[in-house]
């Protein structure tokens, strides 16, 4: 399941540095031979301590984490929605992403000029978000003009879609993102067809320094992550075996990059299930609420049609048992059918009719 987070921000906020650091934490190409990707896309492994603990039990030949894609999108300036700077390129790339990570500068460095001449995180956030709103307004206005003509035909679907579109137009005209609206289930297909930017889930990364590490971003309901990107660069450049010790010395439980990756994964509404055995212990990505056949389909699409049943056990119980055989002997491997909703942390075996 290739899901991507677009990293956006004004020039000189640390966006590309962040992307380069994430890329250093990427997966080995040998594990993902199908990933022939553009240079501005990084496939990054999602840190998950459960994977290592399962591997300690199964002792597999290889361990494969689940991944997420980060896309380094061209820098944004005011007027991007009208084509200023690399605006059109920016908007085209962000439309292809599933969610947005907005990097906002909150560090002082006289050698790095701020595009607006001052450090003002709230103002930077407003600049970027309004450009996305303006771009969506342009999209919606074009659609409204056409739909107001077409509604005269009396088509009920067009009439209903027009009501939804006018609701979206009012939201955008008020300077608010479409993600804040709620829609009826039957309207979601139409809303998705609009390819709106402000409907995408978003998280904010406040790029801090030692002085601003505890700052907050006012007027924001979405998640905010404070990360000192310069400090993260120091961590990433250490030998991997020394990184954990340095993070501990800093009084942190994990690196800022790992917090970002996990938050991005959560933002997309994803869960992880595992398969484990002597050949490999592997984490798999599914959308939250996926049923067992869809989870099996992440392993191979043919498994959806051929699904018979699943053997399922929570990862902690699996570890407590010490082996799959012991788990079965104790009756802790549950047999589940097609309607079972796979839970985050499930260890699964799928029986497939070939």
N, C-alpha and C positions, 0 to 999 in steps of 0.2 A: 504494500500500500504506500505509494509515493505521495506524501503530503508535504507541502512546503510553506515556510514562513518567509515572507519578504521583509528584509531589513531596510527600513527607510529612515530618512533624516535629512536635515539641512547639511550643506557642506561643512567640513571641519568639526564634526561632532564626535568622531571616533567610529563611525559606522563601518568603514572598510577595514580599520584595524580590528574591530570586533569580528568581522567576517573572517579575516585571515587567521585569527586565533581559533575560531571555531573549526576552520578547515584543518588546522594542525591536530585537532582532536577527532578528525574524521576516521572512517573505517578503511581498512586495507583493501585495495582494489581486488585482491585475490578472492576476498569473500563475496564481492558483489561484481562479478564479471559483466553483468548487464548494464552497469552504470556508466555508460558513455555519455557524459554530461558536459554542458557548457562550462567554461572556466569560472563563471560567476555563480555557480551552484555548488554548494558543499554538502556532501552526505555525511552527517554527524551521528555517531552512536549515542543512544540515550543511556545515561548512567543508571544502572539498576543492580543494587547489591544482591538481589534475590537470585540473579543469574549465576553469580559466582558460587553462592551457597548451594544451589542445585547441582552445579558442576562438581562440587566437593563430594556429593553423594554418588553421582553417576559416573564420575571420572571419564568424561568423553574425550575423544580425539581432538575435538575443536569446540570452541564456544563462540556463538554468533549473537551479538546484541541486535535489538531492534534499532531502527534509525529514523532520522527526520532530516528533511532538506532545508537548508537556509539559502536564500537567494539575495545576493548583494545587488540592490537596485540603484540605478543612477541617482545622484544627488538631486534633491528637490530645492527649488527656490520659489519665492512668491511669484505668482503668475504662471505656474506650471500648467494649470488647467487650461490656459490660453496658449500653451505652446512655448512659454518662456524657458530658457535654458534647455535642459534635456527633458522637458516636461512630458512630451508625447511618449518618449521612450520609457520614462518613469511609469506613466499610467498604463502603458501596454504591459509592462512586466508585472506590475502589481495585480493586474486583473487575473493573471495566471496563477497567483498564489492563493493558498487556502486561508491564510491569516497574515497579520501584520505585526512586526516588532518595530516600534517607533523609537529610535535612539535620540535622546535629548541631552544636549550638553549642559553639564553643571560643574565643569572644572575650569580653573583659571590657568592660562598659559599665554603670556604676552607674545610668544613666538608663533602661536597659532591664532590667526585672525578669525574672529567671528564674522560671518557674512552680514550680520545686522549691526556690528560694531559694539555689541554689549552682550553680557551673559544674562539671559532671562529665560529660564526653562519654560515658564508658563506661556510666554509670548511665542517661543519656538513651537511649542505644542499646538497653539492656536493657529499659527501660520500653516503648518502641515495639514492639520485637520480641516481647515477651511478650504484648502486647495482640493482636498478629496471631495468635500461637499460641493464645491463649485463644479467639479468634473461630473459628479453624479447629477447635479441640476441640469447641466447641458444635455446629458443622456435622457433624462426624464422629460425635459421640455420637448425634445424632438419626438419622443414617443407619444406624448400628450397630443401634440398637433395632429398626428396621424390618427390616433385613436378617437379623438373627438369628431373627426370626419367619419370614421368607420362605424361609430356607434349608431349612426342614423339608419343603418341597415336593420336595426332591431335585434341583432344577435345577442342572446343573453350572456354568453361568455365574455364578449367584448364589453358589454355594459358593466359586468362585475369587475373585470380587469381595470376598467377606467376608474371605478371607485377606489380600487386599491392604489392605482397610480396617483390619483389626486391626493390620497392620504400620504403617500411617500413625498410628493411634491411639497405639501404643506410642512412636513417634517424638515426637509432640506432647506426650504425657504426661511425657516425659523433658526437656521444655523445648527441643526442637530443631526446626528448620524442615524442612518436607517436601522442600524443594529439595535437601537433603543426601542424600536416598534415591535409589536406582536402581530402575527398574522394567523389567519385561519389555515388549517392544514391544507385545504383544497386550493389555497392561493399561493402556496410556496413554489410550485413549478413555474408559475408566471413570474414571481418575484426573482427567482433564480435566473430566469432568462434575460433579465435586465443587466446582469453582470455588474452590479453596483460595487463601488469600492468601500463605501462606508457601512456596508452590511457585514463585511468581513470582521471576525473577532480580532481584537487588538490587545496588545500589552505594551507597556511603556518601560524602556530601559533608561534610567537616569545615569548618565556617565559622570561619575563623581571623582573627587580627589579627597585627600585626607581632611580638608576643611569642610567639605560638603557631604561627607559620607552619610550623615543622618538626615539629610534634607528629604522633604516630601513634595509631591506635586499637587497643589491645591485644585479643587474642582474636578477631580478624576474619580470615576467609579470603577474603572478597569484596574487590572493588576499593575503595580509598579514594582520594578526590580532595581535596586540601587547596586551598581557595579562599577568598581574602579578599574576601568579597562587597562590603564597603565600598569596597575598592580597585577592584573590577570596575565599581562604579557610576561611579567617576571616569573609567574608561576608556570606558565606553559613552556617557557624556555629552560626550565630546570629538567634534569633527568626525571623520567616518569616515577622512578622509585623514591625520589626525594620530594615530589610534589605534595603528597599527603602530609608529610611531616612539617613542611613549610606552612601549609594551610592551617594545621593544628597550632603552630607557633603564632600565627596571626589571630588566634582565638576564633577561628571559623570552623563550622562543621563540614563545609564543602566549598568548592570554588564558586565564584559568581557565574562562571560559564556553565557549570553543571546545574546551578539553580535556573539559569535561563533556559537551558535545553529541556529540563523537566517541566518548567512552566509553559513552554511552547507546546510540548506534548499534551499537557493538560488542557491548554487553551483550545486545541483542536478536537477535544472531546474523545480522546483515545484511551484505550485500555491495552494491557499486555497479557497474553497467555503464553505458556511455555510448553515446549516438547523437550524431553530429555531421555538420553540413553547412552550406550557406549560409543556411538558414532559422533553424536553432537548434542549439546545442550543449547537450545535456541529460544530467543524471545521473538514473539510475533505481534504485530500491531493490528488492532481491530477498532472499529468505531464502537464507542460505548453503547451497550444495548444489543450488540450483534448476537444472533442465534448460532447454535453449534454448526449447522451446515455452512454458514457464511465464514465462520472462523476457520473451518476445515478448508474452505476455498482459498484462504490466504496461503496455504501450503501448496495447493494445486487446484486450479479452477475446476478440473474434472471431479474433485472431491465433493463439490456441492451436489451434483446430480447423483453421484453414487453413495452419498452419505447413508449409513445405516444407524449407527449409534456412536456415542462418545463415552470413554472412560475418563472420569474427572476427579481430581483431588486438589485441595488447596495446597499451595507450595509449602506452607509451614508444616502441615500434616505430613506431606511427603518427606520432608527433611527429618521430622521426628521419627518416622518409620524406618528411615535409613536405606530403603530400597523399594522399588516398585512391587517386587514380589511380596515383601512384608506388608505393604499397604493393601494388597489384594487379599492376603491371608487374614488380615484383621477386618476385612470388609469395608475399608475406608475409601476404596475407589468406587465412586458412584456411577451407575449406568444411566446415561441421559439420552433423550431422543431429540427430534428435530426442533422442538419448541424451547429447548433449554437455552437460556441467555447466559453466555459465557461471562464469567466474572473476572475482574482484574486479579491476576495472581493464580489463576487456575493452571494446573498441569494437566494436559490433555493427550489422550490417545484416541485416534479416530478409526473406526471400523468402516471400510469403504467396500462397496460392492463393485467389483471391476467387470 
